[in-house]
Amino acid sequence: MQLFLAIEIPKHIGKQITKELTQIKNEYRDFQWVPEENYHITIHFFGETDRLEQIKKRLSEILFDARSFFLYSSNVDLFLKSKITIYLNFFREKRLENIEKDIRKVYKGGDVDEIKFVPHLTLASCRIPSKQQYFVLKKRLEKIKTEIEFQVKSLTLFENILNEELHYKKLAEFPLNE
């Protein structure tokens, strides 16, 4: 099973994001848009593993005294790798960064200060367009105004379920202290 720890996006926030993306989704129908019910912010990807119970126990220990926090969106942007990915970026949050760093210390080892965690919500992906299409899309995304804010009161351990479509199964929830 493939496991990852994430922040679930509250349903009302998901609806707000979807509403704000309506026009761009209509203009870019060839993109693979993430369904609203799959919106999440990945904190740590454990990969393929059969150690579910060990991971749940260890996460309970790591998150025992973790405190809740607020997330605030900053902008919609994109990046290129083997394909183009559109994402909603969030401002840095020290409590979240510390949680991510503590988890990475346990599951990755080594120097955890080298990698900077950037909270983001993947919205869509597509093959790499031409340079001209890329720049047009980038300009359009800059015009999208997102003012999303919500309190994160828990973190969720998910399993990737790969059928015809990707969806996620909630395996455990870890409440954060107020």
C-alpha positions, 0 to 999 in steps of 0.5 A: 500500500502507498501511504502519505500524511496530509492536510485534508481540505475542508469541504467548504474550502474545496467548494470555494477553490473550485468556484474560483477555478471555474473559468480557468477549468473551462478554458483548459479542458485538456488538463487533468483537474484534481476532483474537489474530493481529493484536495489535500496538502501532502506533508510526507509521502511514505511510499509503498509499505506494509508497515501501517501499524508501525507508521500510525504508532510512530506518527501518534508519538511525533504528533503528540504535542503538535498544535493546530495552526492556520493556513493562508493561500498566497497564489495559484502558480505552476511548475514544470517537470515531466509535465506542467502542474498547476497548484495553489501555494500557501504561506509558510507556517512555522508549526507545519514546517516543524511537524514536517521536519520532525517526520522527515527526521524519523523517516528520511534521516540525514540533514533535514535542514537542506530541504525546504517544505512548501505547502501546496495543493495540486490542482491540475496537470497536463503535458508540457505545452509550447513556450507560448502556451506556458507563458499565456497560462502563467499570466492567466494564473497570476490573475486568479485571486485566491483568499483561502484561510482555514484552521488545521485541527488534524492531520490524516494518513491516507492510502493511494487507491489506484483503480481506473481513477486515483482516489484516497482512503482515510486510514487514521486521523491525528488531532492537533492540540488547540 
